[in-house]
Amino acid sequence: MACRCLFVTFAVADLNGAFKSSSALEIHNVYGEPLVACGAGSPGSGDGDFCTPRLGDRGAHHVCVPSLSASFSANTGQGSWSTGFGGRPWCICVWAYLHHRGREVRDGIDRLSINCSAVPWQALAVAGPVSSKLLCDECAAAAWGDPTLAESVKPLRASNLARTCQQVQDGTLTWSTDSNVSSFILLLIFTLLLSQLIGFVVASDFLVDASKRLLSTLAPLRPVMSCGPAEGPCRICHDEGACVAVCACKGSMRAVHLSCLEAWRRRGPSSGRNQCEVCREHYRLSKAG
């Protein structure tokens, strides 16, 4: 019995790893290099020491901030939770990064420092063709301006980034659900083994739960319906005009373009498809897809 328990423990650990990453490409940064740790010590909202993409990450926390500002959450309309974490490394969500950069230009708030070497390439894919340009430009400048980097390495790093950014712009590089399907196949195999060890009922319940999560990811999206017009720049692209409200968010978080939101829902984590990732209110969805 002890051997069986040990086997299950290792199997669960291996399966968890499969859910986090299904290929070597998925642990590369925006420069095509192995992803580095974010800051000194485990970053908040991260995975161990890294800002790795993983299933179940509601906010796509891919952008590494080596030293979080105590005012970060207030600056991005998320309340005051960051006041107790000032100075800590943190993996912030892609949307919060874009929103903060917009407010830096518009409202003059302090600039947020990020570490591009600790940002996985999925951050670009999640941001989409339009919004990813901001992250591409910033990481390109960081590559050329890094005083610790050998001059011979800078052109290669910048070239790798430019190629990845162009693929995102062309729509040929996306973070799809393929890895989810691969993980589900591994999960099915694991469950069959598990059923032989601890009984079919327990294992089948485990498989049903995982199936529901996978189907929610693969299900076609139904368009979000507007709750009425909203003033202010779009919280995703930061452009003015034709913005609407879709949830319970207030202030600078309220306005959004439906086109920007739909693009984000298609590329972002499945948990944020049908509800706001900030206020957690479910969107009103049209009956037709």
Steps between C-alpha positions, in 0.01 A plus 500: 500500500787738582649439155167579336471829689852594398418424136190720513702785653756495220231461235312805630823701499576399140145578390514842665814570304329397180222749564753780552704434189462255213810599300840660542378801302253586774774578752687739273490874549414767242860481371479126431732427793430284807269687734683649801370539854308814587685693772658370818263253659169355386296770326140558593242351259783296345589134477788441738767748391360553150215673316421185304171460311277239660145374486270658755686832501200733493692816413783377273768614747791496256670838545784505754533805724823465706378748762126559532382850582277526806262710290483253210155361581352846551655619173338213310159520670540189714458649845779519757630143519855594388564737792635212705724362224704802394853406390421133436542333160163439340350340191234743384235427240551616143191719510616677820836569336333658197263701718784628720704607197199691369458686828871583511458694176155639573520578873874518570513221760840345583636268235482126564828311452484153342754227424449381141731202548248368753199558272389188305416533130135420579464854637529629144248247367249576775530877446411460133628674185418857608583506870809280468682776310549690825669203667702425185634856481585508868683167499687596180626816670598293805697258284706772335543701819603219738850593628560146631447343157789442259477717188513192278191355670276807472425471124409132535271566796331791320462294183336211684257741667419673171422166336269396784326838499448482124348154532257638760416792271438261210289271715729203434610471864227457757467334833238245406317224687719233339701464821171461690402209277840335544468538875152352491628191318768460767231550761289224347791256511578599856137455604488149360807415707351672801179302471701179543656634819232685694174394340301597192255737674763738637696499174192556284397803710848641445469446122153659482628817667794522261271437202278791598802731518622386158158535336462853638829584328404348164139621494416770241474851639167678516539878452480727805208741510540864599353635823496850354748769390796590722722807497878483503773316313474128433662307785673270249620716209470840681335668198198727540159466340220241466574342839240307698460347843479121526537430872494659847844668475512873574727791414780440250415128493144550375539594133599247233460446127301186428745414221795523742317290758415229246863485384612469863246225572621297201867523600483518879450225760177300480398603852464860380285424198160551657573720800704809579841411644490804729150530650412131428155594368377273221450665161161511335541273198296502180295189428659455158873428464 
